[in-house]
């Protein structure tokens, strides 16, 4: 059983067997209907549209995670993250910055890597860098935000990944980030990729898994569990985002983040960390904010912080890893984004 599946069964329900995520969703929409009935339809439309937009990425992520689980390819992924830690951090940061995964879509891969016993340092480098840039986003960002800004964001993605990986390596060496995943069962693969777990206890990879009945069942089970897990948490995240969009207008951000005061960059990071500002949807918004007068360094810091810690990603991280790793993830996002913004503000 995968670690992600465990979160569905164990963290997604309370002692009475009630799904807590669905309970919160019903409560949230109930409060909206009670206080502002006219806004309920808008919130539902917003959530539906957001889910529709992210559906292709979600389906791809679920399919990749299920395929890796059924075929045993997750063991090869783990092997790709083995070697000398310092070299693997550099490779992971570069690969993450060029990979096509968003902050939500990378979660199943991260879960597989950590469950397979891959060290947290290279995983964190990949984790932090991955949602910030990919080839398609580079092209779209260059058109809307300009090539200099897009190049700066790309370099920042790699740099933040390196910072996250090497800083995590130092803390890991001190024993401060041991056992990053929440408690795993005895039959999980958390003990490493050589533990002999997998279909029929076979460590080998079967690329054409569909010829094996047991592996086909594992694919279906993994796809359903992972899809349900990500789907319900994303729905909750988009519901929260709909209220942020409703009550936190973009003009307010420009008013407070459009100056070059000393506090502008820290404020941009603090505003960006809890904000949902992820992927392609952020490009036209940031172009508009910059046109309205937002400082370039603040814009980059805000964009980076929001990309790493968007609400859906943060929620998925929280239910996946221990509290101290989640706190460290937020510290890395804030400090890396602030540093990148300061550098870009100085040279832009």
C-alpha positions in Angstrom: 0.0 0.0 0.0 1.4 3.4 -0.9 1.9 6.2 1.5 -0.5 8.3 -0.5 -3.2 5.7 -0.2 -2.7 5.6 3.6 -3.5 9.3 3.8 -6.8 8.6 2.1 -7.8 6.0 4.6 -6.2 7.3 7.7 -6.0 11.1 7.5 -9.0 11.6 5.3 -11.5 10.3 7.9 -12.1 10.8 11.5 -12.8 8.2 14.3 -16.5 7.9 13.1 -15.5 7.1 9.5 -16.6 10.5 8.3 -14.5 12.1 5.5 -13.2 15.3 7.1 -12.4 17.0 3.8 -16.0 16.5 2.5 -17.3 17.7 5.9 -15.3 20.9 5.7 -16.4 21.4 2.1 -20.1 21.0 3.0 -19.6 23.3 6.0 -17.8 26.0 3.9 -20.4 26.0 1.1 -23.1 26.0 3.8 -21.6 29.1 5.4 -21.4 30.9 2.1 -25.0 30.0 1.3 -26.1 31.3 4.7 -24.1 34.6 4.7 -24.0 35.4 1.0 -26.4 33.2 -1.0 -25.7 35.0 -4.3 -22.0 34.1 -4.0 -22.6 30.4 -3.7 -23.2 29.9 -7.4 -20.1 32.0 -8.2 -18.0 29.9 -5.8 -19.3 26.6 -7.3 -18.6 27.8 -10.8 -15.1 29.0 -9.8 -14.3 25.6 -8.2 -15.7 23.7 -11.2 -13.7 25.8 -13.7 -10.5 25.4 -11.7 -11.0 21.6 -11.5 -11.7 21.5 -15.2 -8.5 23.5 -15.9 -6.3 21.3 -13.8 -8.0 18.0 -14.8 -5.5 17.1 -17.6 -2.5 17.7 -15.3 -4.3 15.8 -12.5 -5.1 12.8 -14.7 -1.6 12.7 -16.0 -0.1 12.8 -12.5 -2.5 10.1 -11.3 -1.7 7.9 -14.3 2.0 8.3 -13.9 1.8 7.5 -10.2 -0.4 4.5 -10.8 1.8 3.2 -13.7 4.9 3.6 -11.5 3.2 1.7 -8.7 1.8 -1.1 -10.9 4.9 -1.7 -13.0 7.5 -1.2 -10.3 9.0 1.8 -12.1 9.0 3.8 -8.9 12.1 1.8 -7.9 13.8 3.2 -11.0 12.8 6.7 -10.0 14.3 6.1 -6.6 17.5 4.8 -8.3 17.7 8.0 -10.3 17.9 9.9 -7.0 20.7 7.9 -5.6 24.4 8.7 -5.6 26.4 11.3 -3.9 24.0 13.7 -2.1 25.5 16.9 -3.2 25.6 15.9 -6.8 22.1 14.6 -6.7 20.8 17.8 -5.2 22.2 19.7 -8.2 20.7 17.2 -10.6 17.3 17.3 -8.9 17.1 21.1 -8.8 17.9 21.3 -12.5 15.5 18.5 -13.4 12.8 20.0 -11.3 13.1 23.4 -12.9 12.8 21.8 -16.4 10.1 19.3 -15.5 6.5 19.8 -16.6 4.9 19.2 -13.2 2.9 21.8 -11.3 3.0 22.1 -7.5 0.0 19.7 -7.3 1.0 17.2 -9.9 4.4 16.6 -8.4 2.9 15.4 -5.1 2.3 11.8 -6.2 5.9 11.6 -7.4 7.2 13.0 -4.2 5.2 10.5 -2.2 6.6 7.7 -4.2 10.2 8.9 -3.8 10.0 9.4 -0.1 8.2 6.1 0.4 10.9 4.4 -1.5 13.5 5.7 0.9 15.1 8.5 -1.3 16.9 11.0 0.9 14.9 14.2 1.6 17.6 16.6 0.3 17.4 15.8 -3.4 13.6 15.3 -3.2 13.2 18.7 -1.6 15.4 20.3 -4.3 13.1 18.7 -7.0 10.0 19.5 -5.0 10.7 23.2 -4.6 12.0 23.8 -8.1 9.4 21.8 -10.0 6.4 24.1 -9.9 8.3 27.3 -10.8 9.2 26.7 -14.4 8.8 24.3 -17.3 9.3 24.7 -21.1 5.7 25.6 -21.9 5.6 28.1 -19.0 8.9 29.7 -20.2 7.4 30.4 -23.6 4.1 31.8 -22.3 5.9 33.9 -19.6 8.4 35.3 -22.1 5.5 36.6 -24.2 3.5 38.1 -21.3 6.2 39.1 -18.8 9.2 39.6 -21.0 12.3 37.5 -21.6 14.5 39.1 -18.8 11.8 38.5 -16.2 11.3 34.9 -17.4 15.0 34.1 -17.4 15.3 35.5 -13.9 12.5 33.3 -12.8 14.1 30.3 -14.4 17.4 31.0 -12.7 15.6 31.6 -9.4 13.9 28.2 -9.8 17.2 26.4 -10.0 18.7 28.5 -7.3 15.9 28.0 -4.8 16.1 24.3 -5.6 19.8 24.2 -4.8 19.3 26.2 -1.6 16.5 23.9 -0.5 18.4 20.8 -1.3 21.7 21.7 0.3 20.1 23.3 3.4 18.0 20.2 3.8 21.1 18.1 3.5 22.8 20.0 6.3 19.7 19.6 8.6 19.4 16.0 7.7 23.0 15.3 8.6 22.3 16.8 12.0 19.3 14.4 12.4 16.7 17.1 12.4 14.6 15.9 9.5 14.6 12.1 10.0 11.5 10.1 8.8 9.9 12.9 6.8 6.7 11.0 5.9 4.0 10.6 8.4 3.9 7.1 10.0 3.9 4.3 7.4 2.7 0.8 8.0 4.9 -2.3 8.2 3.9 -3.4 4.7 4.8 -0.1 2.9 7.9 0.4 0.8 9.2 3.1 3.1 12.1 0.9 4.2 13.7 1.3 0.8 13.5 0.2 -2.8 15.4 -3.1 -2.0 12.9 -4.2 0.6 11.3 -6.6 -1.8 7.8 -5.0 -1.8 5.7 -4.8 -4.9 3.4 -7.1 -6.7 4.0 -10.7 -5.5 7.0 -9.4 -3.6 9.0 -9.0 -6.9 11.4 -6.1 -7.0 11.7 -6.3 -10.8 10.1 -3.7 -13.2 7.4 -5.0 -15.6 6.9 -2.2 -18.1 3.9 -4.0 -19.8 2.1 -4.5 -16.5 -1.3 -5.0 -18.1 -0.5 -8.6 -18.9 -0.5 -9.4 -15.2 -3.9 -9.5 -13.4 -2.5 -8.5 -10.0 -0.6 -5.5 -11.5 -3.7 -4.4 -13.4 -5.7 -4.4 -10.1 -2.9 -2.5 -8.4 -3.0 0.1 -11.2 -6.7 0.6 -10.8 -6.5 0.7 -7.0 -3.7 3.2 -7.0 -5.3 5.4 -9.6 -8.6 5.5 -7.7 -7.0 6.1 -4.4 -4.6 8.8 -5.6 -7.2 10.5 -7.8 -9.7 10.6 -4.9 -7.1 11.9 -2.5 -5.9 14.7 -4.8 -9.3 15.5 -6.1 -11.0 16.1 -2.8 -8.1 18.2 -1.4 -7.9 20.2 -4.6 -11.6 20.9 -4.4 -11.2 22.2 -0.9 -8.3 24.3 -1.9 -10.1 25.9 -4.9 -13.1 26.6 -2.7 -10.8 28.5 -0.3 -9.2 30.2 -3.3 -12.6 31.3 -4.6 -13.1 33.3 -1.3 -9.6 34.8 -1.6 -10.4 36.0 -5.1 -13.7 37.4 -3.9 -12.4 39.3 -0.9 -8.7 40.1 -1.7 -8.7 42.2 -4.9 -5.5 42.5 -7.0 -5.6 46.3 -6.6 -5.1 45.9 -2.9 -1.9 44.0 -3.6 -0.6 46.6 -6.0 -1.3 49.4 -3.5 0.9 47.8 -0.8 3.5 46.0 -3.0 4.0 48.6 -5.7 6.7 50.6 -3.9 10.4 50.1 -3.3 10.4 50.5 0.4 12.5 48.1 2.5 9.4 46.2 3.6 8.0 45.7 0.1 9.8 42.4 -0.6 9.2 40.8 2.7 5.5 41.8 2.4 5.4 40.3 -1.1 6.7 37.0 0.2 4.3 37.0 3.2 1.4 37.7 0.8 2.6 35.2 -1.8 3.1 32.2 0.6 -0.6 31.6 1.4 -1.8 32.8 -2.0 -2.8 30.5 -4.8 -0.6 31.8 -7.6 0.5 28.8 -9.5 1.5 27.9 -13.0 -0.1 29.3 -16.2 -3.0 31.1 -14.4 -0.5 33.4 -12.7 1.1 34.7 -15.9 -1.7 37.1 -17.1 -2.3 38.2 -13.5 1.3 39.1 -12.9 1.6 40.9 -16.2 -1.3 43.0 -15.1 0.1 43.7 -11.7 3.4 44.8 -13.1 1.7 47.1 -15.6 -0.2 48.6 -12.6 3.0 49.4 -10.9 4.1 46.4 -8.9 7.9 46.5 -8.2 9.7 43.9 -10.4 11.6 42.4 -7.4 8.4 42.2 -5.4 6.6 40.7 -8.4 9.2 37.9 -8.7 9.2 37.2 -5.0 5.4 37.1 -4.9 5.3 34.8 -7.9 7.9 32.4 -6.6 6.4 32.2 -3.1 2.9 31.6 -4.4 4.2 29.0 -6.9 5.9 26.9 -4.3 3.3 27.1 -1.6 0.0 27.4 -3.4 -2.9 26.3 -1.3 -3.5 23.0 -3.0 0.2 22.1 -2.8 0.5 23.2 0.8 -2.5 21.1 1.8 -1.1 18.1 0.1 2.3 18.6 1.7 0.7 18.9 5.1 -1.1 15.6 4.9 1.9 13.9 3.4 4.9 14.8 5.6 5.5 15.5 9.3 4.9 18.9 10.8 8.6 19.8 11.1 9.2 19.0 7.4 6.1 21.1 6.4 7.4 24.0 8.5 10.8 23.7 6.8 9.2 23.6 3.4 7.5 27.0 4.2 10.8 28.4 5.5 12.6 27.4 2.3 9.8 28.9 0.1 9.8 32.2 2.0 13.6 32.6 2.3 14.4 31.5 -1.2 11.7 33.7 -2.7 12.9 36.7 -0.7 16.5 36.1 -1.7 15.6 35.8 -5.4 13.5 39.0 -5.2 16.3 40.9 -3.5 18.8 39.9 -6.2 16.5 40.6 -9.1 15.6 44.0 -7.6 19.3 44.9 -7.3 20.2 44.0 -10.9 16.9 44.8 -12.8 
